[in-house]
């Protein structure tokens, strides 16, 4: 009878509410297995890369045997051009970075010292800037260093009378405030 009710409800377009309970995933993978799979994947990538290099080398040897030096020469020239383009872009980026870093470090130096250190490499310039910045550090004031507590009277707190304790209690509280 209950099956008939479900069938009739489904025919009428009534859907059962999905369970709202939290279900633990049964597909949990231990970290050791995950590490194994990652290691295996990396090894496969390396083997594919070495296989592709071997194929390219074999193809070049075949072309050389067949006497097609023009094809090999054109491929090598293209490869050299690509490498030169990569080198130029990397070199330009590095030069820009070094220049920016030098300018930033030179701005930290006093104006009268900048000309003297313009031609120094970046790592030495960093050390020089660090040396100059150590000299110019200001001492902290007593208020900034956290030594703001007032000294209480010489009498220990236990030996004070009730009136004295009451009188000094605000000093004790204020010594803990910042």
Secondary structure, 3 states (H helix, E strand, C coil): CHHHHHHHHHHCCCCCCCCCCCCCCCCCCCHHHHHHHHHHHHHHHHHHHHHHHHHHHHHHHHHHHHCCHHHHHHHHHHHHHHHHHHHHHHHHHHHHHHHHHHHHHHHHCCHHHHHHHCCCCHHHHHHHHHHHHHHCCCCCCCCCCCCCCCCCCCCCHHHCCHHHHHHHHHHHHHHHCC
